[in-house]
Amino acid sequence: MKTKQEMPNQMDQRYHHIDANLDMLEKGAILQKDGTYAIAPHLAGGLIMDPDLLIRISNVMKKYNIPAVKATSSQRLALVGIKKDDVDAVWHDLKMKPGAAIGLCVRVVKFCPGSTFCRRGQQDAIGLGMEIDKKYHGMNLPNKFKIGISGCPNKCMDSTIIDFGAMGTAKGFTVYVGGNGGARPRFADKLAENQPPEKVIEILDRVVDYYKKEAQTYERVGNMIDRIGFDKFQTEVVPLLH
């Protein structure tokens, strides 16, 4: 039996210009240039610990003649080239939830292997990233919001060009806020240093609450900081540190 799979976040009006595709967007299916669709199941940190999941994805590819699986920059596995009539059945057989690939929400929480696997890792990026993913993935916000947790100063998870980033050091995490890529890239501002994992989550909570309250419509975090000034933002978000 086919079931309807819905995105965990709401679509904003910028995605309402093609009514015929709105239902597909709500299912987490994105129209491709050849008329087929791509879906990107949620895969926290791109981490797969169960080999049966890879087998299930492979079986779905074979069953529905899906031509490609693409590893994305958001640490997901996108299934590309799905026929429109197969989308519901593919979700049903995968037994996975859609990733928040579009809409005004927390799109992704990226994290590296950290001290769990990487010999360069100085902090547990996986543990922190998993906790943040459980709490924030898909949460509705004024605009898209991306999070990157790196376990060492190499910052493999783009921690300084992402809305909220953390970089592991021997003394804890350095926290960054307000970065973004795209046509008008912005480097993030350093918000705090030498923070334990639980404090990073507390700071993120404050950043998100402040962003919800102060941001203008469709305003990214970095644009909000530029408008109000970083000193004011830092003082109000992390007052105990300053």
PyMOL commands that set and color helices and strands:
alter all, ss='L'
color gray80, all
select helices_A, chain A and resi 13-15+19-26+44-46+51-63+84-94+114-117+125-136+197-214+221-228+230-237+239-241
alter helices_A, ss='H'
color red, helices_A
select strands_A, chain A and resi 29-31+37-39+68-71+77-82+106-111+145-150+164-169+172-177+189-195
alter strands_A, ss='S'
color yellow, strands_A
deselect
rebuild
show_as cartoon
